[in-house]
Amino acid sequence: MSRVPEYTVRLFLHWLNERYRRELTPSEGEGGLWTATDPEAGSITIATDYLYQTDDAWQERCAELEQRLDGTRPGSYLLWVPRGGVLPDGEPEESEWVRRVVLTASKLASGRSGEVRLPVRLGLGKVRDEGGYASVTGGLGRHWPDISQRLEGSYYLDSRGLNRFTTNEEERTALFDHIGMLSQGVQTGDFVEFEHEDAWSLQRLPRDPAGDGLEDGWAITGCPPGFNPDDGGLIRRLLRRSLSNASESLRGVRGPKALVLVGAYDYMENENAGPSLRGFDPALAASFDVIALVSDAEVKALRLARGLPFARELEGG
């Protein structure tokens, strides 16, 4: 059984504990529900669901790699696969992939996150001498203005091998500068390749009250092959389904209720679940006191009900 639902619940509770300075500890109940209790603030019941679609083959591959990682470096870790990211299939790629993942894991303290670096190849071609512009495809597409200002002439940059660009601003600037310097040696009509690194998010589960009873084990989630988290229509359908299923699961439960969604976004800033939720009939979300999204090693509240009893007690403590 996948550890992803459990880990995302614990990450949500860690976020809640930090926000309200409490010590909520989780326990698993029936039907996939979780209950978290603080001696002074009371309890909250939590349902989880995936905000993406996948197939058995991807889930089985995740499980196989989780088992190998368990045997290589024990611990409780959650690895996020970015959109377009491909899990290794066969040797020697798998062993090298495991080595790089474990290298990042070895540097993480409890509750911390980092980036697994995986080699990729990018390409730069020059179209003409005039202009100062780069047509960019792939993971660097949204950064074309930063790249273009470093160029003399017109270029196209193929960054389709880059699925998730690091969030480290110094490294981003260094790559933009490198592309600018590289372009000076490229003649019109030429195309050159160069190496860079994909940056997949990895986090180590916190050992605080939210981690009470936590057993070691790896979990892999993120964006399955072929799924497009930017498809607003698809996200709205999945979100509506999640709200309906969770409402049914929590029917009859007394006290505050939460829904924790597992997203497939490469960066939390790109999530479209929040805007989708605001476009729904408010009655669809009315039964939840909290709706939270966990994605790319971050937690974000999509809904915090006004006058939330649980939050009011916490804030008043």
N, C-alpha and C positions, 0 to 999 in steps of 0.2 A: 504494500500500500504506500502511495506517495506521501512524503512528509510535507509537501508544499502547503496544503491547507493548515496544518498545525503550525508550521513556521511563520506563515503570514499572520495567523492569529496572534502568535507571540510577539511578532514585530509590531503589530497594531497596539497590543497591550503595553509594550515598551514605550511606544510613542505616547500613549495615554498616561502612563505613569510619569513620564518626564513633563508632560504638559501640565498635569495637575498635582505633581509631587506626591504620588500615592504609591501603594505597593500591591497592585492588583496581581493576583496569582491565578493561573488558569487550571481548569480541570475539564476533561472531555466527558461529554454526556452521550445520550442516545441520538441516533439519526444525524450524526456529523455535527451536532451543535456543541459549543463550548460555553462554559460559564467561568467568569472571572470575578473574584471577590476581594474586597479590601475590608479589613475589620471595622473601619470607621465609615467608609463611604458606601458600603453595600455591594451589590453585585450587578453584573450586566451579562446578558446571554447573547452569544455571537454565532451567526451563520456565515458560511463562506461560499464563494462560487468563483469560477473562472470567467474572465471577460475575454476569452479567446476560444477558438475551435481547434481541435487537433485530431490525430488519428492514433490507432493502437501502435503503429510502427514507431512513431516518434516517442511515444510514452515508453515503449519497451526499450528503445535505445537509451533514453534518459536513465531508465532503471539499471541498465547494464553498466553505464558509465558511473552512476552513483555507487554501485557496488564496488567497482574498481577503485574509486576514490576513497571509499570507506576503508579498503584494505591498504591503501597507500598512505593516507594521512587521516587518522581518526579525528573526529571533531564534528561540530554542528555548523554546516555551511550551506548557503543558498546561492547558487550560480544563476545569473540571468542571461539568457541567450538573446541577443538583439535581433531585430528583423533582418533576415538575410543570412544570419549566422548559421553555419553548418557544423553539426556535431561530427567528429571523426568516425570513419567507418573502415577499420582495418589498420594494419601496421605498415610502415612505422609511424604513421600519422597519429594513431591513438596514443602511443607511448609518449610522443613529443607533446601532444596536447595535455595529457595528464601531468607531465613534468612542469609545464608552464602554469597550469591551474594550481598545482600544489605549491609551487614557488611563491605565488601570490598569497595563498592561504597561510603559508608559514610566517608571513609578516603581519598578520592581522590579530589584534588583540580582541577580546570579547566585546561584541557590540560594534565593531568597526567594519568599514567597507573599503574595498580597493578595486583595482582594475587588472584583469588578466590580459596580458599582452600576447597577441597572436600575430605572426608575420603575414603581411599582405603585400601585393605589388600594385603600384599605381603607375599611370602613364601620362606623359605630357607631350603634346604635339603643337607645332607652330603652323598657323594658317596663312598669315601674311605679316609683313613688317609694320603696317599701319595699325593704329589703335592702341588701346591699353585695356584689354578685356579678355576674360577667360570664360568659355562655355564649359560648365562643370556638370558631369553626371556622377551619380553615386552618392556616397556618404558625405562628401564635402560640398554637395550642391548648394546648401543654404549659406555657405561661406564664400560664395563667389565674389562678393564685393571686397572682402579682405584680401583675397588672392589677386584679384584684378589690379588693385592699386599698387602691386609690386611688379607689374609686368609692363614691358614696352613691346607692343605688337599685339596680335590677336592669336589666342591659343585655345585648345580644348584640353581639358583635364579629365582623364578617365579614372574615377575613384570608386568604381563599382565593387571593387574588392574590399572596400572599407565599409563595414556595417555600422560600427559605432565609434565615433571620434571621441577621443579622450576629453574629459571635462577640465583638465588641467590647462589653464589659460596660457601659462608659459610654454608648454609643449605645443599648444595650438599655434602660438605666434612663431615658434621656432620652425614649425613645418611650413607656414606661409612664407617665412623668410627663405627657407631652403628651396621652395618652389621658385621664388623670385630669382635666386642665384642660379639655379639650374637652367632657367629659361634663357639666361644670357649666352649659354653655349648651344642653344638649339637653333638650327637654321630652318628657314621656311620650307615646309614639306617634310621635315624630319619628325620622328616620334621616339621618345626615350622613356624607358621604364626605370622606376626607382622603388626602393623598399620603404615600408612604413609598418605600423602595428595597429591592429584592431584592439579595442579596449572594452572587454566584457565586464560588467559589474559583478562583484563577488562580495558577499557579506558573511560575517561570522555572527551567529546568534548570541545575543547578550545573556550573561549569567547574572541576572538580577531577578526580582520577584516574578517578572514575566517569563523567565526561563526556569521556574521551579519545576522539578521533575523532568527536565529536558534530557533526552538520551542522545548520544552521539549519532551522527548520520548525515550524509550529504543529500541535498535535494537540488534538482535542476528544473527551472521553469523559464518563462520568457515568451518569445514569439516563435511558434511552430512554423515549419516550412509552408509557404503559400498563404499564410494569414496576413492580412493587411489591417493593422490597427488604425490606420488613417481613414478607413472607409466608415464614414459617419453613419450611413444607413445600417451597416452591419452591426456596429457598436450599439446603436439604439435598439436593435432587435435583441441582441444578447443581454443588454442591460434590462430591458423590459422582462425578458425571461427570468433573469436572476432575481429581480424584485418580486416577481410572482412566486417563484419557487421558495424563496426565503420567507416570504410572508406566510406561505402555507406551513413551512417547517416551524415557524415561530408562533403559529396560532395557539392561543391558550397560555402562552408564556407570560407571566406577570413580571413587572419591572422593566427597566431599560433594555432595549434590544438594538443590536448592531448587525450590519451586513458588511463583511470584508471581501472586497473584490480583488482578484489577482489579475493585473494588467499585463499587456504585452508591449508596452511602450519603451523605446530606446532611451528617452529622457522623460522624467515626470512633467517637464514643462510643455511637452507635446501632447499630453493626454486630452482626449475629447469626450471622456465620460462625464465630466462635470457639466460642460455645456449641454450635452445630451440630456442629462438628468433635469436641468433647469427648464428644458423644453417640454417635459412631460406634464401630464395632469398631476398636480401636487398630491392627489389622493393616492397615487401609486407608491409614493415614498413615505406616506404619513405614518405607517406602522413602525417605522424605524427611527430611533433616536439618533443614531449615527450611521452614516454610510461612508466607508473609507476605502480608498484605493491603495494597494501596495504594488509597486512596480519599480523596476530598476533600482532596487535597494533603498527606496524611499516610501514614506507613508504620507498620504494626503487625505484630509477630510473633505468629502464631497457634500456632505450634509451634516450639520449639527443643529438639531431641533431647537427652536427658541424655547426657553424655559425648560430645557432638558433637566429633569430631576436629578439624574446622576451627576451631570456636570455642575449643577447648582450646589449640590452637596459637597462636591470636591472643591469648588472655588470658595465655598464658605468655610472650608476647613483650614 
